[in-house]
Amino acid sequence: MTGLERFKGRKLGVATIHGKERVIGPALARVLPLAGFTSIAGVDTDRFGAFSGEVVRTLDPVEACKAKARHGAEVSGLDLVIASEGSFFPYPPAPFVPCNEEMLVLYDARDVTFFEQRHVSLSTVFGGEECRSWGQVKDFAGRLQFPQHGLVIRTGEKWSAGDRMVKGVQNEETLRTIAEEIISTHGSCWVETDMRAMMNPTRMQVIAETAERFASELGTLCPACGACWFRTTTALPGLPCELCGWPTESIRAYQRTCMHCSHVATVRVRTAR
């Protein structure tokens, strides 16, 4: 099938236990002729890694997404499944600034095809700190937009089997009780942002942006063969300045490539000021 016919009348399964279907499903349904979307009951995406450390991710983000999507298809019996994976690390051009990389992979089990989308954003609420008093815990929580953003509190920075850990804390009284209990026993506690999507609205918004971009890419058809996902593959710098005409570091054009017939097209952007 060519174009968007591939998706016509099919139900999309979202492999998540963290509420991501609320932003991923509608974004794709607005562009693709789906019969609907649903979160997959019984899926266990935490088996592929947990931010809080009790399960270490052993796969890179793309492979972790593919594994989640295949797992979702196996659990649900659906043949069209999407999965998400997030990573947080220093932004390479400015290492003191944290960034959020979100990856989405759509798996079509009918022909074992994977579609991918990557998006990096500087919009993130992310951090962790060792605290030796309730005052320090409260200050940290305030800086990290608590209680709108949930927190994880545990014995130490690195989780070990047997350590106390409470995730999804969004109540100050609960946070204080747990913090004071751990500090009284261990002298300090470790507090960090809960990066699960349903506990971090800033991350959820980045996932929504990624899904919107993905939907747009999936809905772009190759002008040569009509296949979907005529995706952006290369950004070309050198946009000329509007005033002097000299090349700048801004993007002058994007290259799109068809995964089906390998057709490549260059799409130019406006002149820089």
C-alpha positions as CSV (number, residue, x, y, z in Angstrom):
1,M,0.0,0.0,0.0
2,T,1.2,3.5,-0.8
3,G,0.7,6.8,1.1
4,L,-1.5,6.8,4.1
5,E,-3.5,3.8,3.0
6,R,-1.1,1.8,5.2
7,F,-2.8,3.2,8.3
8,K,-6.4,3.3,7.1
9,G,-8.9,1.8,9.5
10,R,-6.3,0.4,11.9
11,K,-6.2,0.9,15.7
12,L,-3.0,2.3,17.1
13,G,-1.7,0.7,20.3
14,V,0.4,3.0,22.6
15,A,2.9,0.9,24.6
16,T,3.0,2.9,27.9
17,I,2.1,2.7,31.6
18,H,2.8,6.4,32.1
19,G,-0.1,8.2,30.4
20,K,1.7,9.0,27.2
21,E,-1.3,7.9,25.1
22,R,-2.9,11.2,26.0
23,V,-0.6,13.2,23.8
24,I,0.8,10.6,21.4
25,G,-2.5,9.2,20.2
26,P,-4.3,12.4,19.3
27,A,-1.3,13.8,17.5
28,L,-1.1,10.8,15.1
29,A,-4.9,10.5,14.8
30,R,-5.1,14.0,13.5
31,V,-2.9,13.1,10.5
32,L,-3.2,9.4,9.9
33,P,-6.6,7.7,8.9
34,L,-6.6,5.5,12.0
35,A,-9.7,3.8,13.5
36,G,-8.6,5.1,16.9
37,F,-5.9,4.5,19.5
38,T,-5.6,2.9,22.9
39,S,-3.1,2.4,25.7
40,I,-2.1,-1.2,25.9
41,A,-3.3,-3.0,29.0
42,G,-0.8,-5.4,30.6
43,V,2.3,-3.9,28.9
44,D,5.4,-3.5,31.1
45,T,7.7,-0.8,29.6
46,D,9.6,-0.5,32.9
47,R,11.2,-3.9,32.1
48,F,13.4,-2.0,29.6
49,G,14.7,0.5,32.1
50,A,13.5,2.9,34.8
51,F,14.7,6.4,35.5
52,S,14.8,5.8,39.3
53,G,17.5,3.1,38.8
54,E,15.9,-0.1,40.0
55,V,16.0,-1.4,36.3
56,V,19.0,-0.3,34.3
57,R,18.4,0.4,30.6
58,T,20.8,-1.8,28.6
59,L,19.7,-0.8,25.1
60,D,20.2,2.5,23.3
61,P,17.0,4.7,23.0
62,V,16.1,3.5,19.5
63,E,16.5,-0.2,20.3
64,A,14.7,0.3,23.7
65,C,11.8,1.9,21.8
66,K,11.7,-1.0,19.2
67,A,11.7,-3.5,22.1
68,K,8.8,-1.7,23.8
69,A,6.8,-1.6,20.6
70,R,7.4,-5.3,19.8
71,H,6.4,-6.1,23.4
72,G,3.3,-4.0,23.1
73,A,2.3,-5.9,19.9
74,E,2.9,-9.2,21.6
75,V,0.8,-8.3,24.6
76,S,-2.1,-6.7,22.8
77,G,-2.3,-8.6,19.5
78,L,-2.3,-5.2,17.7
79,D,-0.2,-4.9,14.6
80,L,0.4,-1.1,14.8
81,V,2.1,0.0,18.0
82,I,4.1,3.1,19.0
83,A,6.5,3.4,21.9
84,S,8.5,6.2,23.5
85,E,11.8,6.5,25.2
86,G,13.3,9.6,26.9
87,S,16.9,10.5,27.9
88,F,18.3,13.4,29.8
89,F,21.9,14.6,29.6
90,P,24.0,17.8,29.3
91,Y,23.3,19.7,26.1
92,P,26.5,19.3,24.0
93,P,26.9,23.0,22.9
94,A,26.3,24.1,26.5
95,P,27.2,21.3,28.9
96,F,25.9,23.1,32.0
97,V,22.4,23.1,30.5
98,P,20.3,19.8,30.7
99,C,18.3,18.7,27.7
100,N,15.6,16.1,27.0
101,E,15.9,13.8,24.1
102,E,12.6,12.0,23.2
103,M,12.5,9.1,20.8
104,L,9.3,7.7,19.2
105,V,9.2,4.5,17.2
106,L,6.1,3.3,15.3
107,Y,6.1,-0.5,14.6
108,D,4.0,-2.0,11.8
109,A,4.0,-5.7,12.4
110,R,2.3,-6.4,9.0
111,D,5.6,-5.9,7.2
112,V,8.0,-5.5,10.1
113,T,8.6,-1.8,9.4
114,F,9.8,0.7,12.0
115,F,9.3,4.5,11.7
116,E,11.3,6.7,14.0
117,Q,11.3,10.3,15.3
118,R,13.9,12.0,17.5
119,H,13.5,15.4,19.1
120,V,15.8,17.3,21.5
121,S,14.5,20.0,23.7
122,L,16.1,22.4,26.3
123,S,12.7,22.7,28.0
124,T,13.2,20.3,30.9
125,V,12.6,20.1,34.7
126,F,15.3,17.6,35.7
127,G,17.7,17.3,38.6
128,G,18.7,15.6,41.8
129,E,20.4,16.6,45.1
130,E,21.6,15.1,48.4
131,C,19.9,16.8,51.3
132,R,20.8,16.7,55.0
133,S,17.8,18.6,56.3
134,W,14.1,19.2,55.6
135,G,15.1,22.8,54.7
136,Q,17.4,21.6,51.9
137,V,14.7,19.2,50.7
138,K,12.1,22.0,50.6
139,D,14.5,24.4,48.8
140,F,15.3,21.8,46.2
141,A,11.6,20.9,45.7
142,G,10.8,24.6,45.2
143,R,13.4,25.0,42.5
144,L,12.1,21.9,40.6
145,Q,8.5,23.1,40.4
146,F,7.1,20.8,43.1
147,P,4.3,19.7,43.5
148,Q,3.3,20.1,39.9
149,H,6.4,18.0,39.1
150,G,6.6,14.8,41.2
151,L,9.7,13.8,43.1
152,V,11.5,10.6,44.0
153,I,13.1,10.3,47.4
154,R,15.4,7.5,48.5
155,T,18.4,6.6,50.7
156,G,21.2,7.5,48.3
157,E,21.9,8.8,44.8
158,K,22.3,5.2,43.4
159,W,19.6,2.8,44.2
160,S,20.5,-0.6,45.7
161,A,18.3,-3.6,46.4
162,G,16.8,-3.1,49.8
163,D,17.0,0.7,49.8
164,R,13.9,2.6,50.7
165,M,12.6,4.6,47.7
166,V,9.3,6.4,47.2
167,K,8.3,7.6,43.8
168,G,5.5,9.9,42.6
169,V,5.6,12.3,45.7
170,Q,3.4,15.3,45.0
171,N,2.4,16.3,48.6
172,E,4.6,18.4,50.9
173,E,3.5,16.7,54.1
174,T,4.4,13.3,52.6
175,L,7.7,14.6,51.3
176,R,8.6,16.0,54.7
177,T,7.7,12.8,56.5
178,I,9.7,10.5,54.3
179,A,12.7,12.9,54.1
180,E,12.9,13.3,57.9
181,E,12.6,9.5,58.4
182,I,15.4,8.8,56.0
183,I,17.6,11.6,57.2
184,S,17.2,10.5,60.9
185,T,18.4,7.0,59.9
186,H,21.0,7.7,57.3
187,G,22.1,11.3,57.9
188,S,20.9,12.4,54.4
189,C,18.5,11.6,51.7
190,W,18.5,11.8,47.9
191,V,15.8,13.7,46.2
192,E,15.3,13.9,42.4
193,T,12.6,14.7,39.9
194,D,10.4,11.9,38.9
195,M,10.9,11.7,35.2
196,R,8.0,9.4,34.4
197,A,5.8,11.4,31.9
198,M,2.7,11.5,34.1
199,M,4.8,13.0,36.9
200,N,6.6,15.6,34.9
201,P,4.3,17.8,32.8
202,T,7.3,19.5,31.2
203,R,8.5,16.2,29.8
204,M,4.9,15.3,28.7
205,Q,4.8,18.5,26.7
206,V,8.1,17.6,25.0
207,I,6.6,14.2,24.1
208,A,3.6,16.0,22.7
209,E,5.9,18.1,20.5
210,T,7.7,15.0,19.4
211,A,4.5,13.3,18.5
212,E,3.3,16.4,16.5
213,R,6.6,16.4,14.5
214,F,6.3,12.6,14.0
215,A,2.8,12.9,12.7
216,S,3.8,15.6,10.2
217,E,6.7,13.5,9.0
218,L,4.6,10.4,8.6
219,G,2.0,12.3,6.7
220,T,4.5,13.8,4.2
221,L,4.4,11.7,1.0
222,C,7.3,11.0,-1.3
223,P,6.8,13.0,-4.6
224,A,8.4,10.2,-6.6
225,C,6.6,7.0,-5.3
226,G,3.9,8.3,-3.0
227,A,5.1,6.4,0.1
228,C,4.5,7.9,3.5
229,W,7.3,9.2,5.8
230,F,9.2,11.3,3.3
231,R,11.3,12.3,6.3
232,T,13.8,15.0,7.0
233,T,17.2,13.4,7.1
234,T,19.8,16.2,6.8
235,A,19.9,19.9,7.8
236,L,22.1,22.0,5.5
237,P,23.7,25.2,7.0
238,G,24.7,28.4,5.1
239,L,21.5,30.4,5.0
240,P,22.5,33.8,3.4
241,C,22.0,36.9,5.4
242,E,19.2,39.1,4.1
243,L,21.3,42.2,4.5
244,C,24.7,41.2,3.1
245,G,24.1,37.9,1.4
246,W,27.0,36.2,3.4
247,P,26.3,32.6,4.5
248,T,25.4,32.2,8.1
249,E,25.3,29.2,10.5
250,S,21.5,29.0,10.2
251,I,19.9,26.3,8.2
252,R,19.4,27.1,4.5
253,A,17.7,23.9,3.5
254,Y,16.6,20.5,4.6
255,Q,17.0,17.2,2.7
256,R,14.1,14.7,2.7
257,T,14.6,11.1,1.9
258,C,12.1,8.3,1.0
259,M,12.7,5.0,2.9
260,H,10.9,3.2,0.1
261,C,12.5,4.4,-3.1
262,S,15.5,6.4,-1.7
263,H,14.3,9.6,-3.6
264,V,16.0,12.7,-2.1
265,A,14.6,16.3,-2.3
266,T,16.0,19.6,-1.0
267,V,13.5,22.0,0.7
268,R,14.9,25.5,1.1
269,V,14.0,27.9,3.9
270,R,13.7,31.7,4.0
271,T,16.6,34.1,4.0
272,A,18.2,35.1,7.4
273,R,18.1,38.6,8.7
